[in-house]
Amino acid sequence: MRIERLDISVYTVPTDRPEQDGTYDWDSTTLVLVEPVAENGRRGLGYSYADRATATLIHHTLAETVIGRDVFDTGGAWAAM
């Protein structure tokens, strides 16, 4: 099975209350969700807590590296990216 396309979504989720790590305060978390879709319609799932720019990077740069690869060649995809 080969990867046919990547469906990429970005979600901003509010936190219950403001959070901080001693250097920065925030009141929401951004989640980037990537669903690789194989030739037969099967879907995978990957996600990261990252900025919206990460979704742009995946869409414009990294997607072309993984589309067409075997869905089980995760090591090869990682090395190519």
All heavy atoms as an XYZ file, in Angstrom:
632
protein
N       0.842     -1.179      0.000
C       0.000      0.000      0.000
C       0.888      1.243      0.000
O       1.831      1.335      0.769
C      -0.870      0.036      1.257
C      -2.013     -0.919      1.255
S      -3.087     -0.668      2.696
C      -2.035     -1.244      3.985
N       0.541      2.171     -0.816
C       1.298      3.419     -0.919
C       0.455      4.591     -0.382
O      -0.767      4.570     -0.440
C       1.671      3.677     -2.365
C       2.485      2.551     -2.956
C       3.737      3.077     -3.613
N       4.614      1.994     -3.992
C       5.724      1.655     -3.326
N       6.068      2.323     -2.264
N       6.482      0.666     -3.732
N       1.155      5.590      0.104
C       0.479      6.794      0.596
C       0.022      7.604     -0.610
O       0.812      7.945     -1.482
C       1.420      7.618      1.487
C       1.802      6.816      2.726
C       0.757      8.948      1.876
C       2.882      7.460      3.569
N      -1.256      7.906     -0.653
C      -1.857      8.645     -1.756
C      -1.896     10.146     -1.483
O      -1.694     10.957     -2.373
C      -3.271      8.114     -1.977
C      -3.967      8.675     -3.170
C      -5.332      8.027     -3.335
O      -6.300      8.539     -2.734
O      -5.410      7.014     -4.039
N      -2.183     10.498     -0.228
C      -2.261     11.917      0.130
C      -2.166     12.059      1.649
O      -2.291     11.083      2.378
C      -3.539     12.570     -0.379
C      -4.796     12.143      0.330
C      -6.030     12.922     -0.169
N      -7.142     12.743      0.729
C      -7.997     11.739      0.686
N      -7.877     10.809     -0.241
N      -8.984     11.667      1.557
N      -1.971     13.285      2.086
C      -1.979     13.598      3.512
C      -3.088     14.600      3.775
O      -3.162     15.639      3.118
C      -0.646     14.222      3.952
C       0.614     13.402      3.774
C       1.822     14.205      4.257
C       0.536     12.076      4.495
N      -3.962     14.293      4.716
C      -4.962     15.254      5.173
C      -4.396     15.898      6.436
O      -4.084     15.195      7.408
C      -6.296     14.564      5.477
C      -6.987     14.066      4.215
O      -6.630     14.529      3.115
O      -7.887     13.218      4.340
N      -4.246     17.215      6.421
C      -3.606     17.942      7.511
C      -4.608     18.902      8.137
O      -5.260     19.664      7.439
C      -2.383     18.729      6.989
C      -1.428     17.784      6.266
C      -1.682     19.459      8.133
C      -0.412     18.491      5.385
N      -4.713     18.839      9.468
C      -5.617     19.729     10.203
C      -4.863     20.372     11.354
O      -3.921     19.800     11.887
C      -6.794     18.938     10.778
O      -7.475     18.234      9.778
N      -5.321     21.571     11.731
C      -4.747     22.281     12.872
C      -5.888     22.663     13.806
O      -6.901     23.201     13.369
C      -3.991     23.556     12.425
C      -3.423     24.296     13.623
C      -2.896     23.216     11.427
N      -5.715     22.361     15.082
C      -6.714     22.677     16.087
C      -6.072     23.478     17.213
O      -4.996     23.123     17.682
C      -7.326     21.405     16.684
C      -7.987     20.532     15.653
C      -7.306     19.465     15.079
C      -9.289     20.780     15.246
C      -7.907     18.665     14.123
C      -9.897     19.983     14.294
C      -9.205     18.932     13.735
O      -9.813     18.144     12.788
N      -6.723     24.537     17.619
C      -6.290     25.291     18.786
C      -7.273     24.991     19.904
O      -8.477     25.241     19.774
C      -6.231     26.801     18.487
O      -5.309     27.007     17.406
C      -5.764     27.575     19.702
N      -6.757     24.432     20.985
C      -7.580     23.980     22.096
C      -7.303     24.865     23.308
O      -6.151     24.968     23.745
C      -7.249     22.511     22.441
C      -8.123     22.007     23.559
C      -7.371     21.636     21.202
N      -8.333     25.514     23.850
C      -8.098     26.344     25.033
C      -7.761     25.472     26.253
O      -8.267     24.367     26.391
C      -9.412     27.095     25.231
C     -10.437     26.293     24.507
C      -9.722     25.540     23.417
N      -6.901     25.994     27.108
C      -6.608     25.305     28.362
C      -7.672     25.685     29.390
O      -8.381     26.683     29.229
C      -5.213     25.680     28.889
O      -5.140     27.100     29.040
C      -4.124     25.224     27.936
N      -7.798     24.887     30.444
C      -8.793     25.163     31.490
C      -8.543     26.498     32.170
O      -9.469     27.187     32.572
C      -8.778     24.054     32.545
C      -9.298     22.741     32.010
O     -10.016     22.758     30.994
O      -8.977     21.701     32.599
N      -7.278     26.825     32.312
C      -6.873     28.094     32.920
C      -5.507     28.446     32.349
O      -4.839     27.588     31.772
C      -6.835     27.967     34.439
C      -5.879     26.925     34.952
C      -5.996     26.748     36.472
N      -5.194     25.648     36.911
C      -5.544     24.367     36.890
N      -6.727     24.040     36.422
N      -4.738     23.420     37.321
N      -5.051     29.673     32.500
C      -3.727     30.034     31.987
C      -2.643     29.130     32.572
O      -2.706     28.725     33.734
C      -3.549     31.480     32.454
C      -4.937     31.991     32.623
C      -5.739     30.815     33.105
N      -1.667     28.766     31.739
C      -0.552     27.930     32.153
C       0.744     28.683     31.904
O       0.784     29.639     31.140
C      -0.564     26.615     31.376
C      -1.803     25.777     31.622
C      -1.822     24.484     30.837
O      -0.849     24.188     30.112
O      -2.818     23.747     30.948
N       1.828     28.212     32.544
C       3.127     28.839     32.342
C       4.231     27.854     32.670
O       4.005     26.862     33.354
C       3.261     30.091     33.196
C       3.128     29.860     34.673
C       3.237     31.149     35.452
O       4.090     31.974     35.154
N       2.371     31.324     36.434
N       5.422     28.148     32.149
C       6.573     27.304     32.448
C       7.707     28.109     33.097
O       8.845     27.670     33.138
C       7.074     26.608     31.193
C       7.626     27.558     30.146
O       7.699     28.774     30.395
O       8.001     27.078     29.062
N       7.402     29.289     33.565
C       8.409     30.143     34.181
C       8.985     31.180     33.242
O       9.555     32.170     33.666
N       8.840     30.943     31.924
C       9.351     31.908     30.944
C       8.262     32.397     29.998
O       8.444     33.386     29.311
C      10.477     31.294     30.084
O       9.956     30.150     29.380
C      11.652     30.865     30.942
N       7.151     31.682     29.943
C       6.117     31.981     28.960
C       4.752     31.611     29.535
O       4.619     30.606     30.226
C       6.400     31.175     27.675
C       5.457     31.442     26.542
C       5.517     32.623     25.814
C       4.487     30.509     26.188
C       4.644     32.867     24.770
C       3.608     30.744     25.147
C       3.697     31.927     24.447
O       2.829     32.168     23.414
N       3.731     32.412     29.240
C       2.349     32.132     29.650
C       1.513     31.821     28.409
O       1.706     32.428     27.360
C       1.735     33.351     30.337
C       2.445     33.729     31.617
O       3.118     32.866     32.203
O       2.327     34.898     32.029
N       0.572     30.881     28.532
C      -0.318     30.572     27.420
C      -1.688     30.156     27.946
O      -1.831     29.748     29.087
C       0.266     29.474     26.528
C       0.475     28.166     27.213
C      -0.414     27.133     27.292
C       1.633     27.740     27.917
N       0.119     26.093     28.005
C       1.387     26.434     28.400
C       2.868     28.320     28.199
C       2.308     25.719     29.129
C       3.787     27.598     28.931
C       3.511     26.319     29.384
N      -2.698     30.292     27.061
C      -4.055     29.913     27.431
C      -4.686     28.967     26.411
O      -5.892     28.731     26.424
C      -4.933     31.151     27.620
C      -5.026     32.006     26.377
O      -4.482     31.612     25.321
O      -5.654     33.071     26.460
N      -3.840     28.429     25.506
C      -4.320     27.458     24.527
C      -3.137     26.616     24.038
O      -1.986     26.994     24.219
C      -4.994     28.148     23.337
O      -4.070     28.948     22.653
N      -3.457     25.486     23.438
C      -2.466     24.581     22.882
C      -2.848     24.309     21.440
O      -4.025     24.131     21.130
C      -2.440     23.257     23.669
O      -2.082     23.543     25.019
C      -1.462     22.274     23.093
N      -1.866     24.258     20.541
C      -2.130     23.981     19.137
C      -1.717     22.550     18.818
O      -0.626     22.115     19.170
C      -1.376     24.963     18.222
O      -1.754     26.287     18.587
C      -1.709     24.727     16.765
N      -2.605     21.821     18.158
C      -2.390     20.432     17.782
C      -2.393     20.337     16.259
O      -3.315     20.831     15.604
C      -3.524     19.569     18.345
C      -3.518     18.102     17.968
C      -2.498     17.360     18.813
C      -4.891     17.509     18.178
N      -1.358     19.739     15.691
C      -1.289     19.493     14.250
C      -1.558     18.001     14.042
O      -0.860     17.153     14.599
C       0.085     19.883     13.672
C       0.149     19.555     12.180
C       0.360     21.360     13.902
N      -2.577     17.695     13.262
C      -3.010     16.325     13.009
C      -2.767     15.989     11.541
O      -3.164     16.757     10.663
C      -4.496     16.195     13.333
C      -5.131     14.839     13.163
C      -4.728     13.928     14.308
C      -6.638     14.986     13.113
N      -2.098     14.866     11.279
C      -1.831     14.433      9.902
C      -2.396     13.036      9.724
O      -2.090     12.127     10.502
C      -0.320     14.428      9.588
C      -0.079     13.962      8.158
C       0.280     15.799      9.810
N      -3.242     12.877      8.710
C      -3.820     11.576      8.390
C      -3.323     11.144      7.011
O      -3.801     11.645      5.993
C      -5.339     11.643      8.373
C      -5.957     11.941      9.726
C      -7.458     12.027      9.629
O      -8.116     10.969      9.704
O      -7.955     13.140      9.439
N      -2.350     10.229      6.964
C      -1.951      9.689      5.669
C      -3.073      8.801      5.136
O      -3.644      8.005      5.891
C      -0.711      8.851      5.981
C      -0.346      9.152      7.388
C      -1.552      9.715      8.050
N      -3.401      8.946      3.864
C      -4.452      8.142      3.246
C      -3.800      7.258      2.195
O      -3.108      7.750      1.293
C      -5.540      9.028      2.601
C      -6.630      8.172      1.967
C      -6.127      9.983      3.634
N      -4.009      5.932      2.318
C      -3.421      4.980      1.390
C      -4.314      4.813      0.163
O      -5.464      5.255      0.142
C      -3.208      3.637      2.079
N      -3.776      4.123     -0.830
C      -4.486      3.898     -2.091
C      -5.851      3.238     -1.892
O      -6.785      3.516     -2.629
C      -3.644      2.992     -2.999
C      -2.328      3.587     -3.386
C      -1.371      2.551     -3.948
O      -1.338      1.417     -3.447
O      -0.646      2.908     -4.885
N      -5.965      2.382     -0.883
C      -7.220      1.665     -0.670
C      -8.171      2.402      0.267
O      -9.178      1.864      0.683
C      -6.939      0.270     -0.123
C      -6.238      0.313      1.212
O      -5.950      1.391      1.742
N      -5.940     -0.851      1.754
N      -7.842      3.645      0.633
C      -8.705      4.440      1.493
C      -8.414      4.305      2.974
O      -9.005      5.013      3.786
N      -7.519      3.402      3.328
C      -7.168      3.263      4.749
C      -6.416      4.496      5.211
O      -5.678      5.113      4.461
C      -6.317      2.026      4.978
C      -7.107      0.767      4.839
C      -6.327     -0.393      5.324
N      -7.194     -1.558      5.352
C      -6.861     -2.676      5.905
N      -5.690     -2.805      6.489
N      -7.689     -3.686      5.884
N      -6.609      4.834      6.486
C      -6.017      6.038      7.047
C      -5.118      5.704      8.217
O      -5.371      4.773      8.966
C      -7.105      6.989      7.542
C      -7.922      7.587      6.441
C      -9.051      8.436      7.008
N      -9.678      9.185      5.959
C      -9.357     10.424      5.622
N      -8.421     11.054      6.273
N      -9.971     11.038      4.645
N      -4.093      6.509      8.365
C      -3.236      6.450      9.538
C      -3.475      7.712     10.349
O      -4.345      8.519     10.023
N      -2.690      7.889     11.396
C      -2.867      9.063     12.234
C      -1.544      9.430     12.877
O      -0.849      8.576     13.424
C      -3.904      8.775     13.327
C      -4.189      9.921     14.293
C      -4.908     11.049     13.556
C      -5.031      9.431     15.453
N      -1.210     10.690     12.779
C      -0.045     11.222     13.465
C      -0.382     12.607     13.968
O      -1.197     13.315     13.364
N       0.206     12.979     15.108
C      -0.082     14.314     15.631
C       1.102     14.827     16.425
O       1.961     14.062     16.855
C      -1.344     14.316     16.503
C      -1.186     13.591     17.815
C      -0.776     14.277     18.963
C      -1.424     12.229     17.904
C      -0.614     13.606     20.167
C      -1.275     11.559     19.102
C      -0.865     12.256     20.227
O      -0.709     11.595     21.406
N       1.112     16.133     16.586
C       2.128     16.776     17.407
C       1.549     18.068     17.963
O       0.696     18.692     17.338
C       3.374     17.086     16.578
O       4.362     17.682     17.391
N       2.010     18.440     19.130
C       1.684     19.760     19.655
C       2.717     20.698     19.060
O       3.905     20.602     19.368
C       1.731     19.764     21.189
C       0.702     18.844     21.772
C       1.043     17.578     22.226
C      -0.631     19.234     21.831
C       0.080     16.726     22.754
C      -1.593     18.386     22.351
C      -1.225     17.132     22.806
O      -2.184     16.288     23.317
N       2.269     21.545     18.162
C       3.199     22.399     17.419
C       2.458     23.633     16.925
O       1.236     23.717     16.998
C       3.785     21.628     16.240
N       3.189     24.552     16.391
C       2.634     25.772     15.834
C       1.990     25.496     14.485
O       2.335     24.524     13.802
C       3.770     26.795     15.686
C       3.252     28.158     15.327
O       2.874     28.904     16.245
O       3.220     28.472     14.116
N       1.074     26.367     14.078
C       0.411     26.254     12.771
C       1.434     26.196     11.623
O       1.194     25.572     10.593
C      -0.535     27.439     12.582
C      -1.281     27.460     11.286
C      -2.295     28.580     11.249
N      -3.363     28.408     12.217
C      -4.450     27.679     11.993
N      -4.603     27.057     10.861
N      -5.386     27.579     12.924
N       2.587     26.806     11.810
C       3.630     26.789     10.780
C       4.086     25.362     10.472
O       4.527     25.075      9.357
C       4.816     27.639     11.216
N       3.974     24.469     11.436
C       4.339     23.069     11.217
C       3.447     22.440     10.158
O       3.920     21.694      9.300
C       4.245     22.283     12.536
O       5.080     22.927     13.502
C       4.677     20.847     12.363
N       2.166     22.747     10.183
C       1.241     22.235      9.166
C       1.615     22.775      7.789
O       1.546     22.052      6.791
C      -0.195     22.604      9.517
N       2.027     24.017      7.725
C       2.461     24.610      6.456
C       3.707     23.907      5.940
O       3.811     23.601      4.751
C       2.722     26.121      6.637
O       1.515     26.729      7.114
C       3.139     26.765      5.336
N       4.660     23.635      6.824
C       5.873     22.918      6.443
C       5.532     21.532      5.903
O       6.056     21.120      4.861
C       6.810     22.796      7.648
C       8.023     21.893      7.451
C       9.008     22.547      6.497
C       8.672     21.576      8.780
N       4.652     20.829      6.575
C       4.255     19.492      6.119
C       3.604     19.578      4.748
O       3.956     18.829      3.829
C       3.302     18.830      7.130
C       4.026     18.564      8.451
C       2.719     17.536      6.559
C       3.100     18.227      9.603
N       2.666     20.499      4.597
C       1.919     20.627      3.343
C       2.818     21.001      2.161
O       2.712     20.412      1.086
C       0.805     21.661      3.517
C       0.005     21.892      2.278
N      -0.905     20.980      1.808
C      -0.001     22.920      1.404
C      -1.445     21.443      0.695
N      -0.915     22.624      0.436
N       3.698     21.981      2.359
C       4.481     22.521      1.244
C       5.826     21.838      1.015
O       6.400     21.994     -0.063
C       4.717     24.015      1.443
C       3.467     24.824      1.297
N       2.815     24.990      0.101
C       2.732     25.485      2.215
C       1.736     25.736      0.276
N       1.659     26.043      1.558
N       6.330     21.115      2.005
C       7.672     20.550      1.859
C       7.718     19.044      2.114
O       8.183     18.287      1.264
C       8.654     21.260      2.819
O       8.601     22.662      2.562
C      10.069     20.765      2.615
N       7.251     18.601      3.258
C       7.432     17.205      3.640
C       6.474     16.246      2.941
O       6.815     15.085      2.716
C       7.307     17.058      5.157
C       8.309     17.871      5.970
C       8.067     17.663      7.465
C       9.737     17.537      5.599
N       5.292     16.691      2.586
C       4.301     15.810      1.950
C       4.848     15.199      0.663
O       4.669     13.994      0.420
C       3.007     16.565      1.666
N       5.537     15.986     -0.129
C       6.055     15.466     -1.401
C       7.079     14.354     -1.176
O       7.302     13.529     -2.059
C       6.647     16.583     -2.251
C       7.872     17.231     -1.673
C       8.315     18.465     -2.450
O       7.457     19.249     -2.884
O       9.532     18.627     -2.612
N       7.686     14.324      0.000
C       8.667     13.292      0.319
C       8.004     11.963      0.662
O       8.540     10.909      0.355
C       9.544     13.744      1.510
O      10.142     14.992      1.183
C      10.615     12.741      1.826
N       6.831     11.997      1.284
C       6.201     10.752      1.723
C       5.110     10.237      0.789
O       4.831      9.038      0.779
C       5.646     10.871      3.162
C       6.760     11.157      4.140
C       4.560     11.907      3.262
N       4.507     11.103      0.005
C       3.463     10.646     -0.923
C       4.104      9.715     -1.954
O       5.135     10.012     -2.525
C       2.746     11.836     -1.586
C       1.913     12.562     -0.524
C       1.870     11.379     -2.754
C       1.248     13.818     -0.997
N       3.477      8.556     -2.118
C       3.991      7.539     -3.024
C       4.807      6.463     -2.323
O       5.095      5.416     -2.899
N       5.180      6.694     -1.072
C       5.945      5.698     -0.309
C       5.033      4.600      0.221
O       3.844      4.810      0.432
C       6.623      6.345      0.895
C       7.844      7.080      0.548
C       8.597      7.434      1.837
N       9.771      8.178      1.497
C      10.935      7.625      1.145
N      11.082      6.330      1.143
N      11.955      8.389      0.815
N       5.640      3.446      0.470
C       4.934      2.356      1.132
C       4.562      2.812      2.541
O       5.383      3.429      3.227
C       5.842      1.120      1.199
C       5.116     -0.085      1.748
O       4.837     -0.090      2.969
O       4.841     -1.003      0.967
N       3.346      2.518      2.968
C       2.883      2.983      4.277
C       3.700      2.414      5.429
O       3.745      3.000      6.508
C       1.382      2.682      4.511
C       0.517      3.413      3.509
C       1.109      1.188      4.481
N       4.362      1.290      5.215
C       5.141      0.659      6.278
C       6.610      1.070      6.271
O       7.368      0.640      7.135
C       5.018     -0.865      6.182
C       3.618     -1.338      6.385
C       2.876     -1.822      5.326
C       3.018     -1.275      7.638
C       1.574     -2.249      5.512
C       1.713     -1.690      7.828
C       0.986     -2.181      6.767
N       7.008      1.913      5.337
C       8.400      2.367      5.255
C       8.598      3.632      6.086
O       9.027      4.671      5.589
C       8.794      2.613      3.804
C      10.265      2.975      3.643
O      11.061      2.680      4.555
O      10.599      3.552      2.588
N       8.276      3.553      7.363
C       8.381      4.731      8.217
C       9.824      5.192      8.387
O      10.095      6.382      8.411
C       7.736      4.480      9.600
O       8.347      3.320     10.187
C       6.239      4.267      9.459
N      10.748      4.247      8.500
C      12.162      4.611      8.635
C      12.683      5.304      7.394
O      13.417      6.294      7.487
N      12.302      4.819      6.223
C      12.723      5.447      4.973
C      12.138      6.838      4.809
O      12.813      7.751      4.346
N      10.867      6.997      5.201
C      10.223      8.312      5.127
C      10.907      9.281      6.069
O      11.185     10.435      5.709
C       8.737      8.206      5.461
N      11.202      8.820      7.288
C      11.866      9.678      8.273
C      13.231     10.113      7.759
O      13.593     11.283      7.832
C      11.991      8.936      9.607
C      12.534      9.784     10.708
C      11.820     10.593     11.537
C      13.899      9.926     11.094
N      12.666     11.226     12.412
C      13.964     10.824     12.166
C      15.090      9.352     10.635
C      15.134     11.190     12.789
C      16.276      9.710     11.257
C      16.290     10.619     12.318
N      13.996      9.164      7.214
C      15.334      9.496      6.704
C      15.262     10.459      5.528
O      16.080     11.359      5.400
C      16.066      8.201      6.298
N      14.256     10.291      4.657
C      14.125     11.164      3.481
C      13.736     12.594      3.868
O      14.142     13.538      3.220
C      13.088     10.586      2.520
N      12.933     12.700      4.942
C      12.525     14.036      5.356
C      13.679     14.768      6.011
O      13.799     15.947      5.940
C      11.350     13.960      6.330
C      10.067     13.587      5.632
S       8.631     13.682      6.712
C       8.813     12.203      7.671
